[in-house]
């Protein structure tokens, strides 16, 4: 998946999900373990100390939202296919802390008229951390509460350094990104519900001699999952990101604010001792009003995890 500002928003949400590794309720540990990891693949279960995983992802751009939020399908002869392979690992730090690393490899195939461009490479690497102030179920009736932090490094190729005719080899934003947030989680019988708020700040950068600074970004994540057993669960994740106007050459660039909404259907299945398989179907509603200044995509992903 290319790392345009749209890609940055999506990676921020994904990295946030990786950082948002939740701890299941003690009394319902077996019932909720699968459910609590449905929306957060890098989450450690109560008995796990570390894990490593690989996500294979593919998405197609179906259309785009203009500055007024109107949705339009791709014009004839225009298409984009985004592929991504994400390597990640999580390590427990003492009892309440967890740290995670996320390394994306991305490829893009883009066509416009008679021109076709393909490129890829390493994307922007993300580091995330979580500290559980209150574990789910620790206090009767009280939800779990955790603090989140993350740092995205500009290790990818920014758009202005892309060499392809359609910039398909752009894989990064060219800026550092700092994330902070808070997550809440609650269990009710075999259901688990979570809500996360993230705030992202990107550093200023020079693009072809012009100083630019992306606007403040806020992401809201809400998830619900049902555990069929300790190793099987299904759920849904709703993501909504808003971003202020960018600042270009010291001035606010009017009309550059962005919005994006994504709906994901999720599932997790234990396949062997220490191994689990997770899948997701995600799409941006092709309806006016759900986005602004961004493309709309539909994709699928499969994640394999080995826990220790």
C-alpha positions in Angstrom: 0.0 0.0 0.0 1.5 3.3 -0.9 2.3 5.8 1.8 0.4 8.8 0.8 -1.2 10.9 3.6 -4.1 8.4 3.2 -1.7 5.5 3.7 -0.2 7.3 6.7 -3.7 7.6 8.3 -4.3 3.9 7.8 -0.9 2.8 9.1 -1.4 5.0 12.1 -4.7 3.3 12.9 -3.2 -0.1 12.3 -0.1 0.6 14.4 -2.5 1.9 17.1 -4.3 -1.4 16.9 -1.0 -3.2 17.3 -0.1 -1.0 20.3 -3.6 -1.4 21.8 -2.7 -4.9 23.1 -5.4 -5.6 25.7 -5.3 -7.9 28.8 -8.4 -10.1 29.3 -10.5 -10.3 32.4 -9.1 -12.7 34.9 -12.4 -14.4 35.7 -13.2 -14.8 32.0 -9.7 -15.4 30.6 -10.5 -18.5 28.6 -13.8 -17.2 27.3 -12.4 -13.8 26.2 -8.8 -14.5 25.0 -9.7 -15.0 21.4 -12.2 -12.1 21.4 -9.7 -9.6 22.9 -7.2 -10.3 20.2 -9.6 -10.1 17.3 -9.1 -6.4 16.5 -5.5 -6.3 17.9 -3.4 -9.0 16.2 -0.2 -8.1 18.2 -2.0 -8.4 21.6 -0.5 -10.8 24.1 -2.9 -13.1 25.9 -2.7 -13.3 29.7 -0.3 -16.3 29.7 1.9 -15.0 26.8 5.3 -13.2 27.1 6.0 -12.5 23.4 4.8 -13.1 19.9 5.8 -12.6 16.3 3.5 -12.4 13.3 3.1 -11.7 9.6 0.2 -10.0 7.9 -0.5 -10.3 4.1 -2.7 -7.6 2.9 -4.2 -6.7 -0.5 -6.5 -3.7 -1.3 -8.0 -2.1 -4.4 -8.9 1.5 -4.8 -12.6 1.7 -5.7 -13.0 5.5 -5.9 -12.3 8.7 -4.1 -13.8 11.5 -2.0 -13.4 15.0 -3.1 -12.8 18.1 -0.8 -16.5 18.4 -0.3 -16.9 14.7 0.7 -18.6 13.5 -2.5 -17.7 10.0 -3.6 -16.8 9.2 -7.2 -15.9 5.9 -8.8 -12.6 5.5 -10.5 -12.6 7.0 -14.0 -12.3 4.7 -17.0 -8.7 3.4 -17.4 -7.6 4.3 -13.8 -6.9 1.7 -11.1 -4.8 1.0 -8.1 -3.8 -2.3 -6.4 -2.0 -2.1 -3.0 -0.1 -5.0 -1.5 1.5 -5.1 1.9 3.4 -7.6 4.0 3.7 -6.5 7.7 6.1 -8.0 10.1 5.5 -7.4 13.8 6.6 -8.5 17.2 5.4 -7.8 20.8 7.2 -8.2 24.1 5.8 -8.0 27.6 7.5 -5.6 29.9 6.8 -6.6 33.5 3.1 -7.4 34.2 1.3 -4.3 32.8 3.4 -3.1 30.0 3.9 -4.3 26.4 6.0 -2.9 23.5 5.6 -3.7 19.8 7.4 -3.1 16.5 5.8 -3.0 13.1 7.8 -3.2 9.8 5.8 -2.9 6.6 6.8 -3.9 3.1 4.6 -2.3 0.4 4.0 -2.6 -3.3 1.7 -0.6 -5.5 0.4 -1.1 -9.1 -1.2 2.0 -10.5 -2.6 2.7 -13.9 -3.8 6.0 -15.5 -4.9 6.0 -19.1 -2.2 4.1 -21.1 0.4 4.4 -18.3 1.1 1.6 -15.8 3.5 2.0 -12.9 4.6 -0.6 -10.3 6.9 -0.1 -7.4 7.5 -0.8 -3.7 9.9 -1.1 -0.8 10.0 -0.8 2.9 7.4 1.5 4.4 7.5 3.6 7.6 8.5 1.6 10.6 6.4 2.0 13.7 7.2 1.4 17.4 4.3 1.2 19.9 3.8 0.8 23.6 0.9 0.2 26.0 0.6 0.4 29.8 -2.5 -1.0 31.5 -3.5 1.3 34.3 -6.5 -0.9 35.1 -6.8 -4.5 33.7 -10.3 -5.5 32.5 -12.1 -7.2 35.4 -9.6 -6.0 37.9 -12.3 -3.9 39.7 -15.9 -5.1 39.6 -17.8 -3.4 36.9 -15.0 -1.0 36.0 -13.6 -1.2 32.4 -9.9 -1.7 31.6 -8.0 1.5 31.0 -4.6 1.7 29.2 -2.3 4.5 28.0 -0.9 4.2 24.5 2.2 5.7 22.8 3.8 5.3 19.4 6.5 6.6 17.1 6.5 6.2 13.3 9.9 6.6 11.6 10.3 8.0 8.0 12.0 4.9 6.7 9.9 4.7 3.5 10.3 6.6 0.3 8.3 9.9 0.3 6.2 10.9 -2.8 8.6 13.6 -3.9 11.4 11.0 -4.1 9.4 8.5 -6.1 10.9 7.7 -9.5 7.9 6.0 -11.2 5.7 7.8 -13.7 2.7 7.5 -11.3 4.8 7.5 -8.1 3.9 3.9 -7.4 7.3 3.4 -5.6 6.3 6.0 -2.9 6.2 4.1 0.4 6.4 6.7 3.2 5.4 10.2 4.3 8.9 11.6 4.9 8.0 12.8 8.4 8.2 11.5 11.9 4.8 10.8 13.6 4.2 10.7 17.3 1.0 9.0 18.6 -0.6 9.1 22.0 -3.9 7.8 23.2 -6.1 6.0 25.7 -8.0 2.7 25.3 -10.9 1.3 27.2 -12.2 -2.3 27.3 -15.1 -4.1 28.9 -16.3 -7.7 28.9 -19.9 -8.9 29.2 -20.3 -12.7 29.2 -18.6 -13.9 26.0 -18.6 -10.4 24.4 -15.7 -7.9 24.6 -16.0 -4.3 23.7 -13.2 -1.8 23.2 -12.8 1.9 22.3 -9.6 3.8 21.5 -8.8 7.4 20.9 -5.5 8.3 19.3 -3.9 11.7 18.6 -1.1 11.9 16.0 1.4 14.7 15.4 3.6 14.8 12.3 6.8 16.8 12.1 7.4 19.4 9.4 9.4 18.4 6.3 10.8 19.8 3.1 9.4 18.6 -0.2 11.2 20.0 -3.2 12.2 23.0 -1.3 8.8 23.7 0.2 8.2 23.5 3.9 5.0 21.6 4.7 3.4 20.2 7.8 0.5 17.8 7.9 -2.4 18.7 10.2 -3.2 17.2 13.6 -4.8 13.8 13.2 -7.3 12.1 15.5 -8.4 8.5 15.1 -11.3 6.8 16.9 -11.5 3.0 17.0 -14.4 1.0 18.3 -14.6 -2.8 18.3 -16.9 -5.6 19.5 -16.1 -9.3 19.4 -17.8 -12.5 20.4 -15.8 -15.5 21.6 -17.1 -18.9 20.5 -14.3 -20.6 22.5 -10.9 -19.8 23.9 -9.5 -20.0 20.4 -12.3 -18.8 18.1 -13.9 -15.4 17.8 -15.4 -13.0 15.3 -16.0 -9.3 15.5 -16.2 -5.9 13.9 -13.9 -2.8 14.0 -15.0 0.7 13.1 -12.3 3.3 12.5 -12.8 7.0 11.8 -9.9 9.5 11.3 -10.1 13.2 10.9 -7.1 15.4 10.0 -6.8 19.2 10.0 -5.6 21.3 7.0 -1.9 21.1 6.2 0.4 24.0 6.5 2.4 24.8 3.4 5.1 27.4 3.2 3.9 28.9 6.5 0.2 29.2 5.4 -2.8 27.0 6.1 -3.7 25.2 2.9 -7.5 25.6 2.7 -9.4 22.5 1.5 -6.7 20.0 2.5 -8.4 18.6 5.6 -9.0 14.8 5.4 -11.6 12.3 6.7 -11.8 8.6 6.4 -14.1 5.9 7.7 -13.3 2.2 7.6 -15.4 -0.9 8.5 -13.6 -4.2 9.2 -15.0 -7.7 9.7 -12.6 -9.8 11.7 -12.1 -13.4 12.8 -9.5 -15.4 14.8 -8.9 -19.1 14.9 -6.3 -21.2 16.9 -4.6 -23.6 14.5 -2.0 -25.2 16.8 -0.4 -24.8 20.2 1.0 -21.3 20.2 -0.2 -20.5 16.7 -3.3 -18.6 15.6 -4.7 -17.3 12.3 -6.6 -14.1 11.9 -8.4 -12.6 8.9 -10.1 -9.4 8.1 -12.2 -7.8 5.3 -12.1 -4.0 5.3 -13.7 -1.4 3.2 -14.4 2.3 3.1 -18.1 2.9 2.5 -18.5 4.1 -1.1 -21.0 6.7 0.0 -20.6 10.5 0.0 -20.0 12.0 3.4 -17.8 9.1 4.7 -14.5 10.6 3.5 -12.8 13.7 2.3 -9.7 14.2 0.0 -8.8 10.5 0.1 -9.3 7.4 -2.0 -11.7 4.6 -0.9 -10.5 1.1 -0.8 -11.7 -2.5 -0.3 -9.2 -5.1 1.0 -8.6 -8.4 2.7 -5.8 -9.5 5.0 -4.6 -12.7 6.6 -2.3 -12.8 9.7 -0.3 -15.7 11.2 0.9 -15.4 14.7 3.3 -17.4 16.8 3.1 -16.7 20.6 5.5 -17.7 23.3 
